[in-house]
Amino acid sequence: MSRIHEALKKAEQERAAAQTPDNSPSLPSTATEVLPRAREGSDDAPSIFKHSTAIASQPGNLKRFEDLCQQCAHPHWHPDPNVNIFSNPALSANAAEQFRTLRSRLYQLRGSQQLRTLLVASSVPAEGKTFVTNNLAQAIVRQPDRRCLIIDADLRCSRLHVPLGAPPSPGLTDYLLGDADEVTVIQHGHEGNLCFIPGGKEVANPSELLLNGRLKTLLERVTPIFDWVILDSPPLLPVADASLLADHVDGVILVVRAASTPTGAAERACQELQGRNVIGVVLNAVEQSQTYGSYYYAGYGYGQEEAKSG
């Protein structure tokens, strides 16, 4: 947890600096990745982690990504250009590079551990979980033959469909209730290898739904088809849902918002995740002037020269 503590300390410094009169607001389109580095390597995943082209042939089961694309819904998405870093050249190019670096670090970590399903979590609302989930997925699928499924698992306030401009249902709640199967809830909204499961209809008992066993079944069926499955979660402190979701994934990324997230809240979130595989922290909404030419990694002090070469 020492690396996470350093990241939290960095966020606290950003928050303190933001309280001075001459400090300008943080750019919402800039994210600084602070995952600990596992080992040197390229973006290419080791062959043992490349997606399987088939899973067990059972009635109603999907066999290949191509089969899924033929059978699932194909709505016309209308992505929001204000929050989709890779589809809007007017947004910060530095922010896009941060997500590429985050992608690279994930592949490096996956070289030493099983890491295919991720939960993007935060301590409190409005720290940028959905922003990070969406743009990390966009960075992944821009690599050749990389397939990613993002799931809106915030069943209390589903928002992941908004930046995608996608229909909000049917979705995860419909699947967990037994009212829909995988093909019905998965969307493939445009050309490429990005798929999406929205939150679905509102329910009164999200925590109980997450415990009924169907989420485990869903992940077991779809994970072999994709290189990555990324879940967007509710905040950790207000409700128990994120802690329940963390039990179903290989790793957790904690999002901390610069100049905003209270250090105490982030530390309590880390305590909630005790026993889970917290693979790193993303410091979100950092001023571009503070990230250009240098990166901040928890536990490392990489300066301008290494940033340029990397």
Buried (B, 14 or more C-beta within 10 A) or exposed (E): EEBBBBBBEBBBEBBEBBEEEEEEEBBBBBBBBBBBBBEEBEBEBEEEBEBEEEBEEEEEEBBBBEBBBEBBBEBEBEBEBEBBBBEBEEBBEBBBBBBBBBBBBBBBBBBEEEBBBBBBBBBBEEBBBBBBBBBBBBBBBBBEEBBBBBBBBBBBEBBBBBBBBBBBBBBBBBBBBEEBBBBBBBBBBBEEBBBBBBBBBEBEEBBEBBBEEBBEEBBEBBBBBBBBBBBBBBBBBEBBBBBBBBEBBBBBBBBBBBBBBBBEBBBBBBEBBEEBBBBBBBBBBBBBEBBBEBBBBBBEEBEEEEBEEE
